[in-house]
Amino acid sequence: MPLGTLDRTPPPIFRQGPSALTKLVFFAALAVFLMVADGRLRLIQPLRSGLAVVLLPVQRALAAPVALWTSARDYLGGLDAALQAAQRASARLAAQSAQAARAASLAQENERLRALLSLREAIAARTQAAEILYEASDPFSRKVFVDRGLAQGVVAGAPVLGEAGVLGQVTRLYPLTAEVTLLVDKDGAIPVLNTRTRQRSVAFGGLQLPGGGALELRFLPANADVRVGDALVTSGLDGVYPPGLPVARVAEVQRRAEAGFARILLEPAARAEGVRHVLLVEPLALQLPARPQAGANTADTGAGGAAQGLAQ
């Protein structure tokens, strides 16, 4: 083939369009035109609005994971804050409940102390306050220990009073403590006086009822004038308890025809449960004048007779 007949045009794949400089100038001019047209004539605003409408679902779909993550983080953070606030509120409520319980306990203790003070003023004997430390370990007895003993001048047989009445009696002494046997103990006994009938008798302990320890009036005839609700106080004839102290109230009277004695159950006026402070009273016998001795009386009588004989 002759050389003059060859096609020297480049194939389509190697064909080049406008130069890069031409493209730069064209698109720069187009950009300037569009900016001027948009700033002056607002020509691009409808296109921008349409494009925004078209791209809105895409934007929301792309923003959904971020919003979900933010909501989950805020929810978990709020839940944790709520749990912490609930814990703080529970702690404050528990502290306030404890304070209220302590305040109620202190109020009850103040009432008991006021009752003890008023009872102390009504007793002419020497008294001293004591605090119950603990109960005796023997399950078959009803005894407690108080924080006063020989060093504080406590004597054996001293009556022990609560704010409601007689609790028991000091039965054993130690240098700094004392053992108190309660009236409801099996060895407890106290002479009492019925305030309605003025009848004297003796109340014994040792009864265990569902409501706690109780007392019993023994050796009273079946027709004795005793009614439910009668108040019993100390008679003062034993030389230990001052007269007029509340002891018990008649709770039940059982009269049986086949028995010669009535069974009379008493509810103690004072109980050791829940009592913290008590009053120790000096026994009544220590305040009475000394009894004259029989020998001295005989000598005085003989001397008087001799003097009378000489006078005659």
HELIX and SHEET records of a PDB file:
HELIX    1   1 LEU A    3  THR A    5  5                                   3    
HELIX    2   2 PRO A   12  PHE A   14  5                                   3    
HELIX    3   3 ALA A   20  LEU A   41  1                                  22    
HELIX    4   4 GLN A   45  ALA A  122  1                                  78    
HELIX    5   5 LEU A  150  GLN A  152  5                                   3    
HELIX    6   6 LEU A  284  GLN A  287  5                                   4    
HELIX    7   7 ALA A  294  ALA A  311  1                                  18    
SHEET    1   A 7 THR A 127  GLU A 135  0                                        
SHEET    2   A 7 LYS A 143  VAL A 146 -1                                        
SHEET    3   A 7 ALA A 178  LEU A 182 -1                                        
SHEET    4   A 7 VAL A 166  LEU A 173 -1                                        
SHEET    5   A 7 PRO A 159  LEU A 161 -1                                        
SHEET    6   A 7 HIS A 277  VAL A 281 -1                                        
SHEET    7   A 7 THR A 127  GLU A 135 -1                                        
SHEET    1   B 7 ALA A 189  ASN A 194  0                                        
SHEET    2   B 7 ARG A 200  LEU A 209 -1                                        
SHEET    3   B 7 GLY A 212  LEU A 217 -1                                        
SHEET    4   B 7 ARG A 263  PRO A 268 -1                                        
SHEET    5   B 7 PRO A 246  GLN A 254 -1                                        
SHEET    6   B 7 ALA A 231  THR A 234 -1                                        
SHEET    7   B 7 ALA A 189  ASN A 194 -1                                        
END                                                                             
